[in-house]
Amino acid sequence: MALKRILVFIIVLLAGGPILAQNQSFSSKLPLVFIDTNGRHIPDEPKILVDMGIIWNGEGEDNYTSGDFNHYYGKVGIEIRGSSSQMFPKKSYGFETRNQLGEDIDFPILGLPEEEDWILYAPYSDKSLIRNVLTFSLAKPLGHYTSRCRFVELFLNNEYQGIYVLMEKIKREDTRVDIATLNPDETEGEDLTGGYIVKIDKTTGSGGDGWYSKYKNANGNATFYQYEVPDDEEIVQAQKNYIQDYINGFEDAVYYKKYEGEGSYRDYINVNSFIDFILISELTKNIDSYRLSTFLYKDKGGKLNAGPIWDFNLAYGNADYLDGWNTYGFQIQAKMEDDHWGNPFWWPALWGDRVFVNQMKCRWEELRKDAWTNQRIFEVADSLVQAMGSADDRNFNRWPVLGQYVWPNYYVGTSHQDEVNWLKNWLEDRLWWLDANLPGQCGEDVPEIVDEFAASVYPSPFNAELKLEVASDVNITLTLKLFNANGSLVESIPFSVVMGEQEFSMNTEHLPNGLYIYTLKKHNVVIQKGKLVKY
């Protein structure tokens, strides 16, 4: 029977017609995702092999439920994901794209960089439907990797499930958390120093093995750090010892207030990433930031970074506990005596360093001038709502939660627009409060926030050769792209940069004379852009 199903699947695939039934007829601006479990129940774990088809005609185009699966049509391994969210009837899922034999395959779902690991997040208690996507959109200009997202509408076993968010799972990958692979035999020297991803979270969900901090938080408990990459089944003892000792060293430096000089906490962390993590967490006043759903990562030869950010469904006032609904107060300093997890002690302790808070203040003022103006923030929020079209009506017909309390709502609106308006009003008040109360002073005596590397592309004008000069504190991969005056890409060259100073040369004799635009990318984020002339 299994062989027969595979043969039928292949025959229908070749014929171009869907085998996953559809019981509603509509068109949507959002991609339409259909999953058929063939009568099987989706468990918490392990993943089961099911069929998935996607109808997507491109950005801004109508997608019809009666259409063919013209984007993806094949197998995926799927399981329920999440922790407390599993109590909701609208479930979130993790899935892997697979071939007919159940082997993982990479695929560029909805135009995102090709990979095998994906998440279908189900907004349920967040009745605005946009909190996670809004946060990730606002975080992208900060220059750190942030999970890419797409709104979709989901059918499961011929039943409409509403609006979901397709998201990239956090993992080590060149197009995601761009750190080196750490193999089990890398147990000495430079090889041992990266790459690691560590998680602070509940031990349910994908939680696993780890270790406790030797310091207590404000609630009297110690932070538990979990091995995420390599996970607890792959990491070897020498690697466990290294990352634990490294984070212990950082904690020691903060605890004993070593703010400057040799052995200070700055020797251990990329300060910029910690500042940006704080600012996005405080902008949204996310009650889960710092204490849960928090990631840290470290590359070979590099420092510890805060991020990537994750899980903002209880942000923007959408919580009736831990003071989450108030637009005032700092979540980093929240008193959590009754909370089992609590913020790691070093988050609020960093505010004891005058230089740190001054740098944070400068970064805030910089963002408020451009990326985080009130106008831009509200434009992003409105654009996300507009992108849904009429899908929000279908979602709330499927899940009639408007006007009802769903844990842990503080505000309960009677319409989707009510929920969006309340979120925007909350944000306006929050921005005003942060402008007036964020600590620190930004002035000439404040050290400039510098990146962990510097790079220059020269000369201009150039002729037969173009050069890239890089000074970096860590091993990184940069991509230099050249575009002609018409905007067409003519060159895309990756560079593996080893910690220290390096110079690369590129032969450009084959390029015609004229004006060129170049971009330099790190972690798929443009960090430098300029004009060059060839003569």
VEXKOLMI-562428 format. One line per 10 residues: number of its first residue (from 1); their letters; for each residue x, y, z of C-alpha. Coordinates in steps of 0.001 Angstrom, whole numbers, plus 500000, padded with zeros to 6 digits. Layout:
NUM> A> X:Y:Z  ... $
//
This chain:
1> MALKRILVFI> 500000:500000:500000  502813:502426:500815  504419:501783:497421  501066:502284:495699  500550:505654:497418  504000:506797:496313  503304:505757:492714  499952:507549:492705  501589:510646:494208  504257:510692:491492 $
11> IVLLAGGPIL> 501703:510149:488705  499488:513019:489903  502531:515251:490435  503569:514688:486826  500040:515409:485722  500130:518743:487546  496839:518272:489406  496306:518502:493210  495538:515419:495254  495003:517366:498473 $
21> AQNQSFSSKL> 491288:518119:498622  489942:521596:499300  486539:522310:500819  486425:526094:500500  486546:528220:497391  488143:531670:497543  491035:533726:496270  493711:535264:498460  496693:537559:498132  498428:535213:500579 $
31> PLVFIDTNGR> 500052:531917:499563  497812:528910:500207  499353:525927:502008  497660:522499:502026  498763:519644:504293  497331:516138:504124  498362:513740:506899  496700:510773:505177  494601:510147:508269  497471:510330:510768 $
41> HIPDEPKILV> 497553:512483:513906  500376:515058:514067  502302:514409:517319  504431:516697:519459  507338:514556:518293  508701:512849:516308  507882:514283:512881  505641:512208:510629  505822:512136:506822  502879:513911:505149 $
51> DMGIIWNGEG> 501962:515580:501839  502163:519346:501336  501189:521541:498401  501510:525313:498005  499616:527552:495604  501533:530783:495028  501517:532932:491903  503998:535526:493174  503937:538724:495216  500683:540644:494916 $
61> EDNYTSGDFN> 499011:538042:492706  495736:536283:493458  495928:532661:494575  492876:530465:494064  492003:527464:496197  491000:525692:492978  494453:526175:491479  497277:523688:491011  500130:523305:493485  502477:525368:491353 $
71> HYYGKVGIEI> 505077:526301:493972  505736:523261:496137  504237:519792:495868  505846:516977:497829  506603:515459:501204  507358:517138:504524  508078:515812:507984  505844:517644:510467  505253:517876:514231  503452:520173:516673 $
81> RGSSSQMFPK> 505770:522768:518196  505700:525272:521044  505309:525079:524806  502401:526908:526469  500913:527622:523023  500123:523921:522628  497066:524415:524835  495410:526469:522084  493220:524691:519513  495079:526464:516697 $
91> KSYGFETRNQ> 498412:524606:516689  501837:525704:515483  503970:523268:513504  507588:522633:512688  508315:520913:509394  511129:519778:507128  510936:519551:503356  511681:515952:502303  511798:513717:499263  509699:510619:498609 $
101> LGEDIDFPIL> 512103:508519:500687  511716:510807:503689  515188:512359:503276  515646:516076:504008  515907:518353:500973  516456:522105:500721  513755:524203:499054  513329:528012:498662  509805:528212:500058  508004:531396:498977 $
111> GLPEEEDWIL> 511223:532893:497656  513150:532598:500923  516713:531204:500894  516517:527460:500348  516589:525321:503458  514857:522283:504916  513747:523479:508399  510656:525702:508668  507974:526762:511125  504263:527435:510661 $
121> YAPYSDKSLI> 503478:529748:513578  499814:530083:514577  498836:533513:515940  495929:532864:518303  496073:534865:521532  497637:537655:519454  494457:538835:517760  496251:541575:515832  497940:538631:514047  501029:540777:513419 $
131> RNVLTFSLAK> 503092:540992:516603  505844:538574:515588  506105:539721:511978  506020:543390:512988  508886:542851:515422  511032:540972:512916  510354:543697:510335  511439:546426:512759  514536:544457:513762  515897:543948:510232 $
141> PLGHYTSRCR> 517415:547464:509904  519501:546764:513024  521815:544591:510915  521558:541246:512704  520059:538061:511330  516301:537930:511914  514002:535091:510876  512348:535845:507536  508547:535531:507538  505584:535222:505188 $
151> FVELFLNNEY> 501865:535265:505980  500049:532247:504520  496640:530604:504803  496646:526963:505863  494419:523977:505113  494944:520826:507192  493260:517634:506016  490780:519595:503928  489870:521894:506860  490656:525624:506763 $
161> QGIYVLMEKI> 492956:526660:509637  493314:530423:509149  496280:532772:508912  499696:531334:509754  503209:532739:509584  505804:530759:507669  509099:531401:509495  512711:530329:509255  513728:528115:512148  516753:529394:514046 $
171> KREDTRVDIA> 519719:527224:513121  523343:527375:512040  523385:528100:508322  525063:530583:505994  521702:532226:505296  520552:532110:508931  522880:532204:511959  526087:532496:509968  528599:530737:512208  531013:527902:511572 $
181> TLNPDETEGE> 529960:524281:511863  531304:522710:515045  532085:519048:514428  532393:516470:517230  536141:516042:516572  536852:519772:517017  537947:519770:520643  541133:521867:520716  542501:525296:519871  540683:527671:517539 $
191> DLTGGYIVKI> 538402:524870:516306  536841:524551:519763  535794:528224:519990  532736:528079:517692  530114:527888:516489  527679:527609:519345  524044:528575:519810  522790:528549:523402  519178:528975:524469  517555:530344:527631 $
201> DKTTGSGGDG> 514033:528929:527707  511665:526407:529221  512867:522840:528938  509611:521847:527236  509277:522205:523474  512731:521699:521967  514505:522131:525296  517257:519760:526341  520477:519356:528290  522493:522255:529644 $
211> WYSKYKNANG> 523857:523799:532820  522898:526231:535587  524574:529576:536216  526450:529796:539491  524762:533143:540190  521190:533725:541366  518732:536065:539669  516375:538480:541420  513850:535674:541937  516426:533554:543781 $
221> NATFYQYEVP> 516797:531008:540960  519725:530440:538620  519498:530708:534835  519522:527422:532932  521479:527484:529660  520591:524866:527031  522750:523495:524226  520963:524372:520988  523776:524047:518386  525352:521576:518603 $
231> DDEEIVQAQK> 522359:520061:520381  522575:517837:523448  522846:514706:521297  525780:515976:519219  527856:518175:521510  530863:516485:523141  532185:517095:526646  535115:519331:525634  532701:521600:523783  530311:521662:526734 $
241> NYIQDYINGF> 533181:522681:528985  534353:525416:526631  531044:527232:526136  530147:526868:529802  533515:528309:530885  533193:531125:528358  529760:532224:529590  530934:531770:533194  533760:534204:532418  531286:536739:531081 $
251> EDAVYYKKYE> 529061:536329:534143  532044:536716:536492  533058:539965:534789  529548:541430:535078  529038:540210:538638  532299:541785:539814  531657:544956:537765  534677:544648:535494  533501:547312:533088  536795:548200:531424 $
261> GEGSYRDYIN> 540346:547021:530896  541639:543481:530545  539151:540869:531691  536141:543160:531409  532798:541831:530183  533537:543555:526843  536207:540936:526211  533421:538352:526095  530491:539924:524249  529641:541864:521109 $
271> VNSFIDFILI> 528230:544865:522967  526317:546140:519940  524250:542963:519713  523346:543147:523414  522306:546789:523085  520121:546058:520072  518570:543056:521828  517645:545294:524768  516186:548016:522565  513915:545692:520556 $
281> SELTKNIDSY> 512852:543974:523794  512050:547288:525486  510378:548830:522450  507945:545899:522464  508050:545374:526255  508110:541655:525619  507542:539796:528882  509332:536726:527473  512494:538583:526464  515632:537972:528534 $
291> RLSTFLYKDK> 514134:535133:530624  512628:532891:527886  512926:532386:524108  516360:534014:524255  519292:532878:522134  523020:533561:522326  525545:532549:519671  529315:532488:519254  531432:531946:516150  534982:530572:515985 $
301> GGKLNAGPIW> 537363:533161:517383  534468:535524:518025  532626:536990:520957  529225:536078:522379  526273:537681:520561  522746:538265:521832  520108:536897:519467  518563:536079:517134  515376:537554:518588  512389:535237:518925 $
311> DFNLAYGNAD> 508774:534973:520124  506935:538284:520510  503314:537118:520670  503051:538368:524286  504633:541750:523504  503040:545165:522843  500818:544931:525919  499369:541493:525129  499853:540107:528654  497882:540539:531857 $
321> YLDGWNTYGF> 500803:539519:534105  504357:540687:534856  503118:544248:534244  503131:543484:530527  500167:545716:529675  501705:548946:530985  503407:551271:528523  505814:552415:531225  508612:550590:533028  511605:548593:531812 $
331> QIQAKMEDDH> 511129:544884:531275  514849:544349:531857  514405:545558:535430  511081:543843:536094  510687:542362:539569  509891:538692:539072  509938:537227:542572  506945:535034:541728  508287:534020:538328  510182:530726:538179 $
341> WGNPFWWPAL> 512459:531786:535334  513294:535454:535853  515720:537633:533944  519372:536511:534047  521106:538791:536551  523543:540158:533982  520893:541899:531883  519959:544551:534475  523543:544523:535813  524848:545828:532477 $
351> WGDRVFVNQM> 522941:549029:533200  525422:549638:535991  528032:550516:533377  527715:554196:532450  529473:553673:529115  527067:550864:528193  523917:552899:528850  525393:555918:527045  526060:553780:523989  522536:552415:524257 $
361> KCRWEELRKD> 521113:555942:524397  523061:556922:521267  521811:553851:519440  518225:554636:520441  518483:558208:519192  520012:556983:515933  517152:554530:515350  514482:557080:516235  515741:559375:513463  515200:556822:510699 $
371> AWTNQRIFEV> 514345:553137:511140  512145:553614:514202  510309:556858:513647  506655:556759:514640  505675:557174:511003  507793:554277:509761  506696:551934:512568  503022:552580:511883  503546:552278:508122  505060:548824:508668 $
381> ADSLVQAMGS> 502157:547782:510903  499574:549042:508405  501321:547332:505491  501194:543972:507292  497462:544309:507912  496894:545392:504319  498852:542375:503026  496290:540046:504626  493463:541351:502459  490253:539595:503516 $
391> ADDRNFNRWP> 492126:536663:505099  491617:538100:508590  487834:537658:508215  488309:534008:507243  490717:533500:510139  488281:534821:512749  485372:532924:511219  487451:529794:511773  488578:530869:515242  485850:533177:516699 $
401> VLGQYVWPNY> 487951:534651:519500  487236:538352:518874  485471:539808:521888  486621:536900:524068  489446:536608:526568  492229:534283:525445  495106:533806:527860  496855:536102:528603  495034:539018:526915  494917:542346:528738 $
411> YVGTSHQDEV> 492878:544076:526046  489932:542346:524352  488686:544069:521191  485523:543254:519290  487116:543416:515828  490464:542812:514186  490798:546537:513514  490145:547232:517225  493045:544950:518107  495372:546621:515588 $
421> NWLKNWLEDR> 494374:550129:516701  494959:549259:520350  498428:547879:519520  499330:551075:517609  498055:553328:520412  500011:551260:522921  503144:551631:520781  502735:555390:520490  502580:555740:524277  505500:553317:524696 $
431> LWWLDANLPG> 507716:555285:522305  506927:558498:524121  507819:556926:527471  511105:555464:526213  512132:558758:524616  511692:560442:527992  513051:557719:530292  515698:555604:528582  518856:556047:530700  522161:557404:529451 $
441> QCGEDVPEIV> 523491:560481:527721  524631:560746:524127  527411:563269:523625  530934:563794:522366  532476:561952:525324  530528:558783:524557  532584:556129:522736  531328:555519:519215  529489:552250:518676  531699:550443:516217 $
451> DEFAASVYPS> 531078:547209:514397  533267:544173:514939  534958:544737:511590  535814:547463:509091  535932:547105:505313  536715:549237:502270  536326:548649:498531  538797:550572:496348  540142:552210:494219  537655:554405:492419 $
461> PFNAELKLEV> 538128:554923:489585  539446:551381:488988  540670:549601:485882  541870:545987:485769  541670:545271:489493  539381:545999:492421  540389:545434:496033  538572:544648:499266  540357:545394:502531  538927:543957:505758 $
471> ASDVNITLTL> 539850:544150:509437  537738:541803:511550  537630:540576:515140  536004:537305:514043  535866:534882:511126  533043:535973:508818  531771:535567:505271  531190:538709:503199  529569:538938:499789  530503:541723:497388 $
481> KLFNANGSLV> 527969:542438:494639  528471:544753:491656  525541:546226:489721  525789:548186:486488  524133:551565:485924  520913:549805:484860  520730:547959:488175  521632:544550:486732  523845:542275:488832  527168:541660:487064 $
491> ESIPFSVVMG> 529285:540125:489840  528614:538330:493135  531736:537253:494976  531862:535621:498447  534903:536149:500677  535851:534035:503678  537457:536453:506104  539777:535140:508802  540128:537118:512038  542673:539920:511563 $
501> EQEFSMNTEH> 543497:542144:508605  543207:540879:505029  543213:542211:501490  541492:540571:498517  542008:541351:494818  539428:540867:492057  540178:540798:488357  537849:543259:486621  539327:543346:483140  536219:541700:481699 $
511> LPNGLYIYTL> 533917:544464:482926  533046:547318:480545  533873:550877:481521  531196:552843:483329  529448:553461:486635  528882:550623:489105  527021:550302:492384  528447:547895:494939  526941:546342:498055  528794:544466:500782 $
521> KKHNVVIQKG> 526714:541959:502714  527240:540226:506042  524646:537702:507305  522647:538591:504169  522353:542167:505430  523786:545062:503425  526345:546728:505674  528021:548928:503068  526976:550463:499749  528689:552818:497347 $
531> KLVKY> 529541:553893:493801  532581:552898:491742  533761:554018:488317  535753:551924:485838  537779:553680:483142 $
//
